[in-house]
Amino acid sequence: MAPPNTETELRDFPWVVVRFRCYYCRRRANKRLAALVWHFGLHATLAQLVAAFRQPCPWRHDNPERRPQKYGMRCGAYCPDIGRTSPPDWPGPMMGLTLIEGGKDEQLPAEPSREPARRRVGGD
């Protein structure tokens, strides 16, 4: 199975939840796939859905209330599921175990070593 891209249609989207985020205004949405299919149709692409998520954003480039700016902020809407190979809606225990580099030899000791707090310097 290939990971979803901007041209992936809703009928081919592999997971139950489609997530949308914005870099600048912190807007976020999690939409059920069935609701998106009912509203937009089976053949809507992820690019069309991101454009629909971008519509109410005050930073979008075609907002008539904003003057065009060369270096101004723009809408940062995106779909974090694009290019992802694992489902975002799996609970943590179902994701499986991950291997951590190192091993028992590199672990820190369980108890601190018993060194004296002060040492006498000099003569007896």
N, C-alpha and C positions, 0 to 999 in steps of 0.2 A: 504494500500500500504506500503510495507516494504521499508525502506531507501536503496539507492544503496550501494553496497559493491564492493570489488575488483573483484568478480566473476560475477557482473552484466554485461550482454551483452548489446550492443548498442540498440538492438531492444526493450529491456525492460527499457532503461534509461528514466526517467519520464520527463525530461526537455529539452528545446530547445538548451541550451548552456552548453558545458562541459568545465570546467575551469581546468587549470593546473598551478601549482606554484612550486617554488624551495626555500627552506629555505636559502641557502647560496649565490647563484649567482644572486638572485633577478629576474630570468627569469620567465616570465608569459605568458600564452596564453589562449585565449578564443576561442574555436572552435565550430562552428555550428554542431549540431548533423547530419544533412543531409550530410554535407561535410565529416564528419568522416565515416559515413556509406558508402559513395561512395568510399572513399579511402581504408578503412580497411575491409568493409563488415559488414553484420548484426550481425554476431556471434563473433565479437571482444569484448573482455572483457575490463573493465577499467584498470586492471593490465597490459594488453598488450599495452594500450594507454599510460599509465604512462611510460612504458619501452621505447616506441617510442619517447616520450617527453624527456627522459633521454639520448638518443643516442648522440646528439651533445654536451652534457655537458662535460667540461674538468675535472670535479671531479668524474666522474663515476668510479666504481671500476675496470672495465675491459678495461680501456683506455690504449693502448699499450705505450703511451708516458709517463706515470707515473709509477714510481717504486712502488711496494706494500709497504704500510705503515701501521703499527699497529694502530697508534693513529691519522693518518692523516684525513683530511676532506673527506667526501664522498658526493656524489650527494644527495641532499635533495628533489628530485622531489616528488610531491604528487598531489592528486586531492582533493581539499577542499570540493567537493560535496559528497564524500563518507561519509555515515552515517548521512547526512543532511536530515531533514524531510520537510523543506520548500523550495520552488524554489528560486534560487539565482537571477533570472532574472525578478522578480516582482518589479515594482516601489514601492517606499516607501509608498504612500497612500493606496496601495492595501494590504499591510502587516497587516493592522488592528491596533487597538489601543492596547496599553500596559498599564497595571495597575501599578501605582507607589505606593509603600508603603507610608503610612501616609495619611494626609488629610488636611483639612482647618485649623485644630487646630495646625498643625506643620509648617504652613507657616510663613515666616518672615514678619515683618510689612512692609507696603508699604512705609512709611516715617520714617526717623530716629526720635527717641524721642528727645524732646526739653530740654535737660539738659544744664545748664550753662557750658561754656567752662572752667571757673576758679571758684574755691570756696575759700573764705577767711578762713584761719585757724587761730584760736586764738581768741583774744578779738574783741570788736566792731570794 
